[in-house]
């Protein structure tokens, strides 16, 4: 009998688009032009092209189920919690009372999973341009969303995130950018530019927080795009704080940047005490972070697998070589002068 009809929303990838393999059983991904990672390939669960990008869900020996977009690992079962807890909770817990949150991207729904652990949140809007990615993740990767897709506080729109927020009349307490990396011809490059960051400020409530994933964050590749994103944010926001987490499935530590302005309560308190507001994350006592987790996250510390007060000291305590790269960065990204990661 004939097989199932192909999905109308995506075109099946051709043989030449199969995952890069050095043999029939290995998946290889380039990290830099001179470095690659290799993992045993157990099976391919999905492989197709959406309107915007190539979408794959594979399973590897060391990392399990893995979402791959345009040949780049986006999220793996073994360590997705590291990425998503790192992206969400430092910014959320630094805000006094986050009630409204915007997520740009977020197709696996794990970012919204972490946001909705916060009972203070009344409205979480997720806007992802690629419905194929979102649908396939819901079908094949339910461990990521863990039921949050049914939370009535969550609103999902399958549109261009930049166009959506530009057309939205309201503002948010926290903006979280969980978009694809700034690769050439990728769908998200405009969301890493000076123009977008300057606009994003106008969509934040007073005291609001902005955070974005920022690409590779190891000492050997900190300047690939993370330092540029940091510099670009500094052209728009008063304070920008980089941090990085160890995410083995990415083949490198991964960078993030939090940005905020002088109207943030912790920034105001730091200024009043004669301190640098950019130091609030590294200087915050471990006990204070842990107390906030217990008071403000449903399930407290038991709900999280990675992030706590000691972890915060670690991810914000960046090596000197990394800090030097960021301090020396002069490039910043505009629509006319984008910077692409490898």
N, C-alpha and C positions, 0 to 999 in steps of 0.2 A: 504494500500500500504506500502511497506517496507520503513523504515526510511533512512536517509542519510548515506552514507558510512562513517566509522570512518576515521579521518584524518590519512594519511599514515605516517606523521612525528612524531606522538606521539601515545602511547598506552593508552587507557582509564584506569583510576585508578579503582581499585577494591573497593567494599563496605567498606572493612576494612581500606581503605585509605581516607575515607571521612574526612572533616575538624573536628577537635576535638570539640565536642559539649557537653555541660552539659544537654541540652535538645534538642528537635528537632529544636529549633529556636535560639540557641546561639552559637557563635564562640568563643572559648577560646584559647588563645595563651600564652605559658609560657614565661616570661621575665627572671626569674632566677629560680633555683630549688624551691624557696619558694614564688614566686610571679607570678601571672598570670593576664592577662587582659581578660575581657569578653565583647563582643559586640553582640547586636541583629543581627542575620543573616537573611537578607532579601531574598537573592537568590544566587545561584551558577551559574555563567555565563559560566565557563569553568573549567574542572578538568581533567587533563591528565598527563601522564608521558612522558617527552621527553627523549632523549638519555642520558641527563645529570642530570635531576632533575625533581621533581614533580612540575607541574605548575597549579596554580589555579587563577581564577579571581572570586572574590566573591563581594557581596554588603552588607555592614553592616549599621545599623541605624546611628551611630555617624559619620562614616568616608566615607560612600558612596562606590563607586567602589574601589576595592583593589586588587593589585597583591600580591600573596602569593607564595613563592618558598620554597620548602622543609619545609613547615609549618611555615615559617617566613614571616611576612609582609614586603614587599619591598617598597610599594608606595600606598598611598591612596588619593583619590580625594580631601578630605578635607584639607590636609596639604602637598601634594607633592611639592607645590611651595616653602615651607619653606626649605625642604631638597635640592631641585635642585638649588635654588638661593644661598643658603649657600655654596654648593659645588663649584659652578662655579664662581660667581662674585668677591669674594675677591681676588682670584688668578689672574683672568683675568684683573682686574683693577689695580692690583699691577704691572703688566707687562707694560712696556713702550708702546708697540705696537704689540700685539699678532696677528700674521698672520696665524700661523699653530698650530692646536690643535689636540692632540690624546686623544681619549676616550677609555679606557678599560672597557668593559661592556656597560651599558647604554641602556638596552633592551627596556625600555619604550619610548625612544627618547626624554625625557624631559630634560636631560642634554644637548643634542645637540640643543634643542630648545633655551635654555638659552645662549649657546655659540654663536649661530648664530644671537642673538640680537646685537652682536658686529660687526659693519660694517668693522672693520679692518681685520676680519678673512677672509682669502682667501681660506683656506682649512681646513676642519674638518674631521678627519678620526675616525670612530667609529668601533670597533672590538668587537663583542659579539659572544661567542662560541655557543649560543643556538638560532638557527633560529626559533624554535617553539615559544619561549618567544617573540621574536621580532615580528613575524607575528601575534600572538594572541593579543599583545598590540596594534599593528596598527589597528586590526580589532575591538577590543572591547574597547580600551582606546584612542580614537582619541583626547580627550581633552589634553592628555599628549604631543603629538607631535605638535599639533596645526599647522599642515601644513609644519613643517620644513623638513619632509621626502622628499619634492619636491624641496628643496633648492639645486641648482647645486653645491654649495660649499661643500655639504655633500657626503662623500664616506663611504659606509657601507660594512663590510666584516664579514661573519659568520665563524669565525675561532677562534682558541685559541689566545687570545690577547698577551700572552707572546711569543708564536712562531712567530706571525705576526710581532711584533715590533723587535724581534731579527733578522728577515730576511729582514727588511726594511733598505734601504741604507741611507735614509734621517734623518733629525732631526726635532724637534718641539719646538715651543716657550713655549707651556704649555702642560703638561701631566696631565690628569684628570682620576683618577681611580674610576669608579662607578661600582665596581664589587660586587658580592655576598659576604656576610660575611665569615670570615674564620672559617667555621664549618667543623667538621670532615667529610671526604668523599665529601666535596663540591668541585665545579670545579675551585675555584679561589685561593686556599691556596698559590700556588707558587708566586702569585702576591703581597704577603704581607711579603716576605722574604728579608733578607739582600742582598742575591745574586741578586734579581730582582732590588732592589733600587740602588745598586751599578751600575748595568747595565743601569738603566733608566737615570742616569746622563749622560751617553755617548750619549743618544738620545735627549738631551736638547741642544738647541742653547745657546750661551752665554747670561746670564741674564735670563735663563729660570726658570719657576715655575713648581713645582710638587705638586699635591694635591690629597688626597685620603680620601674617607669615612673611618671611623675608629671604627664603632661599638658603643655600648652604651656609653653615656657620662654624666651620672648623678653621684652625689657624692657617691651613694651606689653601683655603678657598673663600675666606671671609670677604675678599674684595670682588668676588664674582658678580654679586648683585646686592648682597645684604648691606654692605657699606654704602652703596649708592642709594638704596631705599632709606637708610638712616639719614644720609645727608639731605635727601629730597624732603623727608618729613621735617627736618630742621628748618627748611625754608618756609614752612607753613606754621608749625606749632612752636610754642615757647620751649617745651621740654620734650626730649625724645630719649628713651632708655632702651638699649638693646639687651637681649639675652639669648641664650642658646641651650638646647637640650640634645641629649644623645639619642638619636633615632637610627639604629643599625640598618633597618630596611632601606633607608635613603642613601646608605653608603657614606654618610658624613653626619657630623653634628648639624643641627638645623637652627637657623636664626629666626628671631621674632623682634619686632620693635613696638613698644608702647609709646604713645604720644598724648600729651595733654597740655593745657594752658594754665596761666596764673590763677584762673578762677576755680581751679580744683582745690578742695579743702586741704588735702595733704600738702600741696604745693604752697598754699598760703601759710600753713603752719610752719613749714620748713623755712620759708622766707622770713617769717616773724622771729624764728629762732636763729637767724643768720646762717642757715644751712642751704646747700644746693638742693633744690627740689628734685633734681634728677637722681639723687642718692636715696630717695625714700624707699625704694624696693630693696636695695642691698642693706640699708640701715635698719629696716623694720625688724624688730625682735622676732625670733622664731616663735616664741610663745604667743605673740600678738597675731601672727599669721594663723597659727593653730587654733586660737580662740575664735578668729573670724570664720574659719572653716566649720567649727562646731556650731557656731551660732547662726550661720547664714547659708549653709549647704545642707539640703535634705539628706539625712543619714550621716552627716558629719564626716570625720576622717575615714570611717568605714566605707564611704561611697567612692573614695578616690584610691587609685592604685599607685599614683606617681607623686602628686603634688602635696607638699606640706611646708611647714616653716623652715625645716632644714633644707629641703629641696629648693626653696626660693633663694636661700643664700647661695646655693650651688649654681643655679642657672643664671643668676644675675652676677655672680662672681666670675667674670670672664677673664681669661688669661691676658697677660700684658701684651703679648704679640697681637692678639685679636684687637684689643683696645687701641693699639698703635695704628693698626690698619684703618680702623674707623675714624680715628682722630685726623689722619692724614688725607682722608678721602676728600676730593674736591669736585667730583662729578655729581650732578644731580639730574634727574630724569624729567623731561618734558615731552609733550606730544611730538615736537619736532626733533627731539634728541633722546630717543629711548635707549636704554641699556639692556641688552638681553643676557640671560644666563645661558650656560652651555647646554 
